[in-house]
Amino acid sequence: MDSSVLLPAEAEAFVQSLGTFSLKEVGSTRWFRQHENIEKLNIQAILNAAAVHNEFIKELLVSYGKITLLVHEMILVEVWKQKVFPVLCQLQDFNPKSTFHLYMVIHHEATIINLLETIMFHEDSCEAADDSLLDLVDYCHRKLTLLAGRATREDPAAHDQHNLTRKTDVSSIEELQVQSAALEFEISLKAVSVLRYITDHANNISVISRMLCTHNLPCVLVQLIDRCPWSRYREGEVEKYINSKWQKIPAEDHFKMTKLDGQVWIALFNLLLKEDCQRKYDFNNFNKNQLLKLRGFLTEVLVDQLPNLVELQRFLAHLAVTDPAPPKKELVLEQIPEIWNHIVSDNSGKWKAVAKYQVKETFNPSENDLRLHAQRLAQTYNLDVMESLLPDKPKCGSCGREAAKRCSRCQGEWYCQRECQVKHWPKHKKACQLMAEATEKIQRDLNISS
């Protein structure tokens, strides 16, 4: 099977064509086409990284200076979700036939953070981000504080989903809001990895100062270690969020480090032990007491899994018996992030106007528009390639159990048994029809062209 989505020449054309949009344009036809292109770039970047292959997507984004643009477009949708989406949901005259288009806008942020997670592993990507690295640090801080603020180890999105399934008169907007909350959790976890890669490579004094002095990220990371929002107790069993789903963990693996645990510990290691960071960070009483909480988590079992943490263990032992001098006050001209503030200031007081415009012009597509979108997405999401990215077997669209049977018409949904397929059909019918028609049209077009 050819597990490729884009040829290098196609990818180069897509990267060159990437442009910025205004808040009002989010969800427009032109915006949607760029979303599809970024989705293809994202899938190909993941395939290249997984195969330890020539990472030409990363090289193109760096050489054409497009990483700053990706950060801008990601924050643009973040602002839209916070400022416009809630207004749009409350508009009384907004009752769309399909929320598919809205969901793709919400999903756009996840697509870009996923692409950034793949490429920011490399130092030249961090360098190419240039001034937008400050905006990316701010973005990661917003997402990490969201994670750290989760009061319990229960998943609120899962709780909302459970309540939703018990209701008989669920509106499409309510369902979309729950999906958005679940996606926000996933996005925040991706931000953990992106931040870790920034701490690996950052040597700009403004970026270091932003992480340590403005946001006090070491203490935020301590909160994440303490609360561990990607781990929870359910019905007496430990579950951990691995590969985008909650998995039950056998007793012998309770103390096994997940990838997310590792990312947080490595970020802490970088922020506390790098010489530039130590000179900049204020080890005052509050910060010192927060950091010393880490000693209780640095068990022998943990250190065996990540031996570099021995050095962090020694540092904390030394910190416990000393009072480091406060950082020298220096007169330094530091850069400040601009993207979030620029988008918000440009649209302040216009949120309702933007929502009303988008309801009229963007989020009430005709049946024909929906079919066209379905056709384009059928081309974007090659099923065989997508399945090659899945770490586990598909899950039933109705009950969530492991599934072996696929919907014969659209080939896009899975079921464990006939009963689940019948039960799920009322919800799946519309999407099935659109995807099947799109696939048939693509096949006809291919036959004609050949």
ABEGO torsion letter per residue (X at the ends): XBBBABBAAAAAAAAAABBBBBAAABGBAAAAAAAAAAAAAAAAAAAAAAAGBBBAAAAAAAAAGAAAAAAAAAAAAAAAAAAAAAAAAABAABBBABAAAAAAAAAAAAAAAAAAAAAAABAAAAAAAEAAAAAAAAAAAAAAAAAAABABABBAAAAAAAAAAABABBBAAAAAAAAAAAAAAAAAAAAAAAAAAAAAABABAAAAAAAAAAAGAAAAAAAAAAAGAABBBBGGBBBBBBGGBBBBBBAAAAABBBAAAAAAAAAAAAAAABAAAAAABBBBAAAAAAAAAAAAABBAAAAAABAAAAAAAAAAAAAAABBBBBBBBBBBBBBBBAAAAAAAAAABGAAAAAAAAAAAAAABBBAAAAAAAAAAAAAABBAAAAAAABABBBBBAAAGBBBABBBAAAGABBBABAAAAAAAAAAAAAAAAAAAAAAAAAAAAAAAAX
